[in-house]
Amino acid sequence: MERWQKMTITSDPMFGMVMENKKICLELIRRALPRLKVNEIVHLTTQKDINVFASRKVRYDVYVRDDHGRIIVIEMQVANKGNLPLRLRYYQEQIDHGLIRPGDNYRTLTRHPTYVIMFCDFDYFGRGWASYAFEHRCLRDLSLELGDRRKIIIFNAMAKKFTTEEKPIKSFLDLMRKRVDNNDRFITQIQNEITKVKQDPERRAGFMKFELDLMDAKREAHEKGLEEGLKEGQSVANNKAIKEFVINFKELGLDTQDIKQRLMRSFNLTAEQATQAVQNK
């Protein structure tokens, strides 16, 4: 219950539940992609699984199709795992799996330009910019676009300077850092939605089930690690399970002390070992 009440917009479950409100989601897209001029959300799904038969399943925080057939994926990323570009490469590839069927002409994809928006509470590229936009272009002539109709936009909540085009998204990036602009109607709307979500007993029960399922998954990973340990060594197997445990609970937004306590209970670690496990994530 305490974790439920402490969740903010940067917590994956809360972000997804708030974005289920189409008006809020539409306004966020308009602020993030002002040149796109999105008029309407035709389809919106949160925590959407893509290509479940792939070797690594992808679950998007928010998946949107607008009235022009454009696909917009929105992700909240609070942990810098040092692999953002490669993660985005895989995300974009997986999006197309849901857009083209066996036998379809590749030109089918021209009807569905894709935009992946990543909100980060860290500056991955270290330039201090509020946003980084990427698309494929010819290195010999940057005015020559590849034309694959894919674009990536990465927002940096740590930014202090904003261009004129970036200013509409500033209050949302500030909110990610727990700085609330009460003069911005959109931020007030988000805060009110968070309060509404937290007061909803069905949403709360869903979160509790989500966390229990995650704990079961961690326990299964630990047990699997123990089985693998018979072949490759007990300590190696335990290290794999512990690493997965720490990564997943950090993504849930749990604080370091809480993760340490869980490690000590689940893996019978000392306080020193738990501290080292969290630091070596």
Secondary structure, 3 states (H helix, E strand, C coil): CHHHHHCCCCCHHHHHHHHCCHHHHHHHHHHHCHHHCCCCEEEEEEEEEECCCCCCCEEEEEEEEECCCCEEEEEEECCCCCCHHHHHHHHHHHHHHCCCCCCCCHHHHHHCCEEEEEEECCCCCCCCCCEEEECCECCCCCCCECCCCEEEEEEECCCCCCCCCCHHHHHHHHHHCCCCCCCCHHHHHHHHHHHHHHCCHHHHHHHHHHHHHHHHHHHHHHHHHHHHHHHHCHHHHHHHHHHHHHHHHHHCCCCHHHHHHHHHHHHCCCHHHHHHHHHCC
